Amino acid sequence: MGEDNVAAHHGSLSRKLRLAAETKLKEGKIKILIATASLELGIDIGTVDLVVQISSPRAIAGALQRVGRSGHWRGAVPKGRFFATTRDELLECASLVRAIRQGDLDRLMIPEAPLDILAQQIVAACSASHVGRTLSSASLSAGLSALPAADQMPAERTGVSTPHKTSVSPQP
């Protein structure tokens, strides 16, 4: 193939070398680009005939995204090959290919009432002084709409104990 037709793209390479490899690919100056996940195969990446993935992409969406970057011209069919490096990856890749052929997608799991995420958003809003707007829009967020009002939430869920009324007698 020759040194002029091949480039590498890896997170350990300098930004300058990675950008040079991306530019060569976009301009069609190389025939092969050996890359890790550091290369984002966006729409503007150029013409790609075949995507070869060493090891499992781990998710259907990741596999579709990578392979889907090939064959971007009229009448072309995206092509990809997965090469497993272990027996476990072989089973995973076979399952991914079967799922893709059946039209399955990764299941999106939205947790119900994710208080840790709400806490992160409140801290971020407090640091940006947008507390009122964040709290009022929090109930609109997916998963948070199921949260009860603060005064109806059990103390063990909030970590805040309810104050008890006590009578204080004056000191003589």
Summary of the structure (lengths in Angstrom):
residues: 172
radius of gyration: 26.2
end to end distance: 98.9
largest distance: 98.9
contacts: 357
relative contact order: 0.08
helix: 43%
strand: 9%
